[in-house]
Amino acid sequence: MALAIFDLDNTLLAGDSDYLWGQFLAAEGLVDAEEYANENVRFYRDYHAGTLDIDAFLRFSLRPLRDHPRATLEALRARFVAELIEPIMLPAARTLIEGHRAAGDTLLIITATNAFVTAPIANRFGIEHLIATLPAEENGRFTGETAGVPSFRDGKVTRLQDWLAVHRQDLAGSSFYSDSHNDLPLLERVEHPIAVDPDPRLRETAAARHWPIISLRN
């Protein structure tokens, strides 16, 4: 079975779940709305510019998980997914996923967004395997730190290699769908890299390397 790998934000979703989660927390009063909104925008711009300090971003984005009880967070997450995520789950993304499922491929989402936010989203797509940045936990609460390597840029390659070893799979026949130039390290590793509604830098690279460029939005 070949491996079909999907980025999540702005690929299968018509938006960024991490950014939207921050907006949701601000709207619910769990974080200082003005401060959080400003930092959220700054990090989002850095991500698109390719200058994101992933460690600084994770300290920022995981802080609300540290500061609130797990039960409160889980209740908010359920509303977040229903209200903000389900409306941006692209129908064409579902069709793409189901095509790979019908072909017998192993389906995997790999995302830099943390696993607390993304696990229920992967479930909504019916995808069992998820590689996401892992928030560290202690005594049933999040610590605000990261467990292991964040699945960002080269970290996606590292985390995928670990996953392949555990599941005794390889990249023969593999595909990876992504919108972002930040995913070039992994796009260059798979047999079939596909640019999905790509940012300008990825579009330019994909065109130069004759990679397929597709849209799940149009």
TAFENCOR-V180495 format. One record per residue. N is the residue number from 0. OMEGA is omega as a letter, one per 20 degrees, with the letter a starting at -180 (none if undefined). NEAR is the number of other C-alpha atoms within 8 Angstrom. D_FIRST is the distance of its C-alpha to the first C-alpha in Angstrom with 1 decimal. Layout:
# TAFENCOR-V180495
n & omega & near & d_first
N & OMEGA & NEAR & D_FIRST
N & OMEGA & NEAR & D_FIRST
This chain:
# TAFENCOR-V180495
n & omega & near & d_first
0 & r & 5 & 0.0
1 & a & 11 & 3.8
2 & r & 14 & 6.6
3 & a & 12 & 9.4
4 & a & 12 & 12.6
5 & r & 13 & 15.9
6 & a & 13 & 19.4
7 & a & 11 & 21.6
8 & a & 11 & 25.2
9 & r & 10 & 26.4
10 & r & 15 & 22.8
11 & r & 13 & 21.7
12 & r & 14 & 25.3
13 & a & 11 & 28.5
14 & a & 8 & 30.0
15 & a & 9 & 29.7
16 & a & 12 & 29.3
17 & r & 9 & 30.9
18 & a & 9 & 33.9
19 & r & 10 & 34.3
20 & r & 10 & 34.3
21 & r & 12 & 37.1
22 & a & 9 & 39.0
23 & r & 9 & 38.6
24 & r & 10 & 39.9
25 & a & 13 & 42.9
26 & a & 8 & 43.6
27 & r & 7 & 43.6
28 & r & 8 & 46.0
29 & r & 8 & 43.8
30 & r & 9 & 44.3
31 & a & 8 & 47.2
32 & a & 9 & 46.3
33 & a & 6 & 48.0
34 & a & 7 & 46.9
35 & r & 11 & 43.3
36 & a & 11 & 43.1
37 & r & 8 & 44.5
38 & r & 8 & 42.1
39 & r & 10 & 39.1
40 & a & 8 & 40.0
41 & a & 8 & 40.8
42 & r & 10 & 37.4
43 & r & 9 & 35.6
44 & r & 8 & 37.6
45 & r & 11 & 36.8
46 & a & 10 & 33.1
47 & r & 8 & 33.3
48 & a & 7 & 35.7
49 & a & 8 & 33.4
50 & a & 7 & 36.1
51 & r & 9 & 34.8
52 & a & 7 & 35.9
53 & a & 8 & 33.0
54 & r & 6 & 35.0
55 & r & 7 & 37.9
56 & a & 10 & 35.8
57 & r & 10 & 34.1
58 & r & 10 & 37.6
59 & a & 7 & 38.7
60 & a & 8 & 35.7
61 & a & 11 & 35.4
62 & r & 9 & 39.2
63 & r & 10 & 39.3
64 & r & 12 & 36.8
65 & a & 11 & 39.3
66 & a & 6 & 42.3
67 & a & 8 & 41.6
68 & a & 9 & 40.8
69 & a & 10 & 37.3
70 & r & 6 & 38.4
71 & a & 8 & 39.9
72 & a & 10 & 36.8
73 & r & 8 & 34.5
74 & r & 8 & 36.9
75 & a & 8 & 37.1
76 & r & 9 & 33.3
77 & r & 8 & 33.0
78 & r & 8 & 35.6
79 & a & 11 & 34.1
80 & a & 11 & 30.7
81 & a & 9 & 32.5
82 & a & 8 & 35.1
83 & a & 9 & 33.6
84 & a & 12 & 29.8
85 & r & 8 & 29.1
86 & a & 7 & 31.3
87 & r & 9 & 29.3
88 & a & 11 & 25.8
89 & r & 11 & 25.2
90 & r & 7 & 24.6
91 & r & 8 & 22.7
92 & r & 12 & 20.3
93 & r & 11 & 19.6
94 & r & 8 & 19.1
95 & r & 8 & 16.6
96 & a & 9 & 14.6
97 & r & 8 & 14.8
98 & r & 8 & 13.6
99 & r & 12 & 10.3
100 & r & 10 & 10.3
101 & r & 7 & 11.4
102 & r & 6 & 8.7
103 & a & 8 & 6.2
104 & r & 11 & 5.1
105 & a & 10 & 6.3
106 & a & 14 & 9.9
107 & r & 13 & 12.5
108 & r & 13 & 16.1
109 & a & 13 & 18.0
110 & r & 14 & 21.8
111 & r & 10 & 25.1
112 & a & 10 & 26.7
113 & a & 12 & 27.3
114 & r & 11 & 25.3
115 & r & 8 & 28.3
116 & a & 12 & 28.4
117 & a & 11 & 24.7
118 & r & 9 & 23.3
119 & r & 9 & 24.8
120 & r & 10 & 23.7
121 & r & 13 & 20.0
122 & r & 9 & 20.8
123 & r & 7 & 22.5
124 & a & 7 & 19.4
125 & a & 6 & 17.5
126 & a & 11 & 15.2
127 & a & 8 & 15.1
128 & a & 8 & 14.3
129 & r & 10 & 17.2
130 & a & 12 & 18.6
131 & r & 13 & 22.3
132 & a & 15 & 25.6
133 & r & 11 & 26.9
134 & r & 14 & 30.5
135 & r & 10 & 32.4
136 & r & 8 & 34.0
137 & r & 7 & 37.0
138 & r & 4 & 38.7
139 & r & 6 & 36.7
140 & r & 9 & 37.6
141 & a & 12 & 35.9
142 & a & 10 & 37.8
143 & r & 12 & 37.2
144 & r & 10 & 35.4
145 & r & 11 & 31.8
146 & r & 9 & 29.8
147 & a & 5 & 27.9
148 & r & 9 & 26.8
149 & a & 13 & 26.8
150 & a & 16 & 23.5
151 & a & 12 & 25.5
152 & a & 11 & 25.4
153 & r & 9 & 24.6
154 & r & 10 & 24.2
155 & r & 16 & 20.9
156 & r & 11 & 19.7
157 & a & 10 & 21.3
158 & r & 11 & 19.8
159 & r & 9 & 16.2
160 & r & 8 & 16.8
161 & r & 8 & 18.1
162 & r & 8 & 15.2
163 & a & 10 & 12.7
164 & a & 8 & 15.3
165 & a & 6 & 15.7
166 & r & 6 & 12.1
167 & r & 6 & 11.4
168 & r & 6 & 8.7
169 & a & 6 & 9.6
170 & r & 9 & 10.0
171 & r & 8 & 8.8
172 & a & 9 & 8.3
173 & r & 12 & 9.1
174 & r & 13 & 11.7
175 & a & 14 & 14.6
176 & r & 13 & 17.3
177 & r & 14 & 20.7
178 & a & 13 & 24.4
179 & r & 12 & 26.0
180 & r & 10 & 27.2
181 & a & 9 & 26.9
182 & r & 11 & 23.1
183 & r & 10 & 23.6
184 & r & 11 & 22.8
185 & r & 12 & 19.2
186 & a & 13 & 19.0
187 & a & 7 & 20.2
188 & a & 6 & 17.4
189 & r & 13 & 14.3
190 & a & 9 & 13.7
191 & r & 10 & 14.4
192 & r & 12 & 17.2
193 & r & 14 & 18.6
194 & a & 16 & 22.0
195 & a & 12 & 22.7
196 & a & 12 & 26.5
197 & r & 13 & 27.0
198 & a & 9 & 30.1
199 & a & 6 & 32.4
200 & r & 9 & 31.4
201 & r & 13 & 27.7
202 & r & 11 & 28.7
203 & r & 8 & 30.9
204 & a & 8 & 28.3
205 & r & 13 & 25.6
206 & a & 10 & 28.2
207 & a & 7 & 29.4
208 & r & 6 & 25.9
209 & r & 6 & 25.0
210 & r & 11 & 22.1
211 & r & 9 & 21.5
212 & a & 12 & 23.8
213 & r & 8 & 23.3
214 & r & 7 & 25.1
215 & a & 12 & 24.1
216 & a & 7 & 27.8
217 & none & 3 & 29.6
